């Protein structure tokens, strides 16, 4: 199976109430550039719904960034501007939140990325504290790791994190313009990437999502207004999306957070548009 095309179907979700307009379904091809890997098998990506509004209340967002889904149907969103984590169900209903500003345990200084491992432990990139904090799905603090620097295994503003089915951890090392790969204990395994606009380069390196069906990594490339797809060795496969105002399907202004749920749907957060976009991979 190879990645052949990326298609969008749009349904509108306003706030947490679903308002589905009859006859609004639309299918169109997005531009992409196929790579050379034999593992390319995605055929299309369908846009489903979006929700959210700006603010500081429950279920409202202020510069939202990281997003992850667990196996029980819950979504965890990093509300970066409010230094907290918010928990929702997949219909967009608010469940709970935790966190506040600071440098102590369970406190954050610009939290951004979030991921979850096979033991249901949440990993959060506490970017300006140059560390990874770990929590259970109810928000209980479990530990942390990380140190600042530019060498292998060191961070300069770690922003995004993803964990694959083998519990291998991928972290976007933002100022160092690279993806670093670790085990869940923080042992360094490798890296790839550099600053730029070419395939495989990053400009405002974003979040990472693992597609186990295709053994592929989706990475948001924020300032380039696109999503890039790699295999787990770091080889470029393809890209999709375009910069826009949000009026067209698949428009991005600053795509940052990305995650998938148990049904394979992809959720992408846009920090400038303050919306969540939902896609289906086929």
C-alpha positions in Angstrom: 0.0 0.0 0.0 1.3 3.5 -0.9 0.2 7.0 -0.2 -1.6 8.0 -3.4 -3.7 11.1 -2.6 -5.0 13.4 0.1 -8.7 14.3 0.0 -10.8 16.5 2.2 -14.5 16.2 3.2 -15.8 19.1 5.4 -18.4 19.1 8.2 -18.7 22.1 10.5 -18.6 21.8 14.3 -19.2 25.2 16.0 -18.2 25.3 19.6 -19.3 22.1 21.3 -22.6 21.8 19.4 -22.7 20.0 16.1 -24.4 21.9 13.3 -24.2 19.8 10.1 -25.3 21.6 7.0 -26.9 19.4 4.4 -25.3 19.3 1.0 -22.0 20.8 2.4 -19.9 17.8 1.6 -17.0 18.7 -0.7 -14.1 16.6 -2.0 -10.9 18.2 -3.4 -7.3 17.1 -3.8 -4.6 18.8 -1.8 -1.2 19.4 -3.2 1.4 16.8 -2.1 4.8 15.5 -3.1 5.2 11.8 -2.9 8.5 10.4 -1.5 10.3 7.3 -2.6 9.6 5.0 0.4 7.8 1.7 -0.3 5.8 2.2 3.0 3.6 5.1 1.4 0.1 3.7 1.6 -2.2 6.5 2.7 -4.8 7.1 0.0 -6.8 10.1 1.3 -7.4 12.3 4.4 -11.0 13.5 5.1 -11.8 16.6 7.1 -14.7 16.0 9.6 -15.2 18.8 12.1 -13.8 21.6 14.2 -14.6 23.3 17.5 -13.2 26.0 19.9 -13.1 29.7 20.6 -10.6 32.1 22.2 -10.8 32.7 25.9 -9.6 31.6 29.4 -12.7 29.7 30.6 -13.4 26.0 30.6 -13.3 24.6 27.1 -11.8 27.9 25.7 -8.4 28.3 24.3 -5.5 30.8 24.5 -2.8 29.8 22.0 -3.6 26.1 22.1 -0.8 23.8 20.9 -0.2 20.2 21.9 -3.0 17.6 21.6 -3.2 13.8 22.2 -5.9 11.1 22.5 -6.0 8.2 24.8 -7.6 4.8 24.3 -10.7 5.6 26.4 -11.9 8.3 24.0 -10.5 11.4 25.7 -8.4 14.2 24.2 -5.8 16.2 26.1 -5.0 19.7 24.9 -2.1 21.9 26.0 -3.6 25.4 26.7 -0.2 27.1 26.4 -1.3 30.7 27.1 -3.0 29.6 30.3 -0.2 27.2 31.4 -2.6 24.3 31.9 -3.8 21.0 30.4 -7.4 20.6 29.3 -9.2 17.2 28.9 -12.2 16.7 26.5 -14.1 13.8 25.0 -14.0 13.3 21.2 -17.2 15.4 20.8 -15.5 18.4 22.2 -17.1 18.4 25.7 -14.9 19.7 28.5 -14.0 17.3 31.3 -11.3 18.8 33.5 -8.0 20.7 33.6 -4.7 21.0 35.7 -1.6 23.0 35.9 -0.5 26.6 36.7 2.5 28.9 36.0 5.9 28.1 37.7 9.0 25.9 37.8 7.9 23.3 40.4 6.4 19.9 39.9 3.0 20.1 38.0 3.8 23.7 37.1 4.6 24.9 33.6 6.6 27.6 31.8 5.1 27.6 28.3 4.0 23.9 28.0 3.6 22.9 24.4 3.8 19.2 23.3 2.1 16.2 24.8 2.0 12.4 24.2 1.0 9.2 25.8 2.8 5.8 26.1 1.5 2.2 26.2 1.2 2.5 30.1 -1.1 5.5 29.8 1.5 7.9 31.0 1.3 11.5 29.6 4.5 13.2 28.7 4.4 17.0 28.4 7.2 19.3 27.0 7.7 22.0 29.6 9.5 24.1 27.0 10.9 27.1 28.8 11.9 24.9 31.7 13.7 22.6 29.3 12.2 19.4 30.7 9.7 16.7 30.1 7.0 16.2 32.9 5.0 13.0 33.3 1.4 12.6 34.5 -1.3 10.0 34.7 -4.5 10.7 32.7 -6.1 12.3 35.8 -3.3 14.8 36.1 -1.3 13.3 38.9 2.4 14.2 38.7 4.7 11.2 38.1 8.2 12.6 37.4 10.4 14.5 34.9 13.6 14.4 32.9 15.7 16.7 30.6 18.6 19.1 30.6 19.4 22.2 28.4 22.0 22.2 25.6 22.7 21.5 22.0 24.4 18.0 22.2 22.8 14.6 21.7 20.1 14.1 24.2 20.0 17.8 25.3 17.3 20.3 24.6 17.0 23.9 23.5 13.3 24.5 24.0 11.8 21.0 23.6 8.3 21.7 22.2 6.7 18.5 20.8 6.7 14.8 21.6 5.4 11.6 20.1 5.6 8.0 21.3 5.2 5.1 18.8 3.9 1.5 19.4 7.4 0.4 20.5 7.5 3.2 23.1 10.2 5.0 21.2 10.0 8.8 21.8 10.3 11.5 19.2 10.9 15.1 20.4 11.1 18.2 18.4 14.0 20.2 19.6 12.7 23.6 18.5 15.7 26.0 18.6 18.0 23.2 17.5 15.7 22.6 14.4 15.8 18.8 14.8 13.8 15.7 15.8 15.5 13.7 18.6 14.6 10.0 19.2 14.7 8.4 22.7 13.4 5.6 24.8 10.9 6.3 27.6 13.7 6.6 30.1 15.3 9.4 28.0 18.1 7.4 26.4 19.2 9.0 23.2 18.7 7.0 20.0 19.2 9.4 17.1 18.1 12.6 15.3 17.3 14.3 11.9 16.3 17.7 10.4 17.5 21.3 10.0 16.0 24.8 9.4 14.6 25.5 5.9 11.7 25.2 3.5 12.7 22.1 1.4 11.2 18.7 2.0 12.5 17.3 5.3 13.4 20.8 6.5 11.5 22.7 9.2 10.5 26.3 9.8 8.9 26.5 13.3 9.1 22.8 13.9 5.8 21.5 15.2 4.1 18.5 16.8 4.5 14.8 15.9 1.9 12.1 15.4 2.6 8.4 14.8 0.4 6.4 12.4 1.0 2.8 13.4 -0.9 1.4 10.4 1.7 3.0 8.0 4.6 3.2 10.4 4.8 6.9 9.6 5.2 10.2 11.5 3.1 13.3 10.7 4.9 16.5 11.7 3.4 20.0 11.7 5.7 22.5 9.9 4.0 25.7 11.3 5.6 28.6 9.4 5.6 26.6 6.2 1.8 26.0 6.6 2.1 22.3 6.0 2.1 18.8 7.4 5.1 16.6 6.5 5.1 12.8 6.7 8.2 10.7 7.5 9.0 7.1 8.3 10.4 6.3 11.7 14.0 6.5 10.3 13.4 10.1 9.3 13.0 9.6 5.6 10.6 12.2 3.9 7.4 10.7 2.4 5.0 13.5 1.4 3.4 16.8 2.6 -0.2 18.2 2.6 -2.0 21.5 3.5 -1.7 25.1 2.5 -1.6 28.5 4.2 -5.0 30.3 4.3 -7.5 32.2 6.4 -9.6 29.2 7.4 -12.3 29.7 4.8 -11.2 26.8 2.7 -11.0 23.1 3.7 -7.5 22.3 4.9 -6.3 25.9 5.3 -3.6 26.5 8.0 -2.1 29.7 9.4 0.0 28.1 12.1 -0.6 24.4 12.5 1.1 23.1 15.6 -0.6 20.3 17.5 -1.5 17.0 15.9 -2.9 13.7 17.2 -5.0 10.7 16.2 -7.8 8.8 18.1 -8.5 5.1 18.2 -10.6 5.2 15.1 -7.7 6.8 13.1 -9.0 10.3 12.9 -6.4 13.1 12.9 -6.9 16.3 14.9 -4.8 19.3 14.1 -4.8 22.5 16.2 -4.1 25.9 14.7 -2.7 28.5 17.2 -3.5 31.5 15.1 -7.0 30.5 14.0 -7.8 29.0 17.4 -9.6 26.0 15.9 -9.3 22.2 15.8 -9.5 20.5 12.4 -10.3 16.9 12.1 -9.2 14.6 9.2 -9.7 11.0 8.2 -6.8 9.0 6.8 -7.7 6.3 4.2 
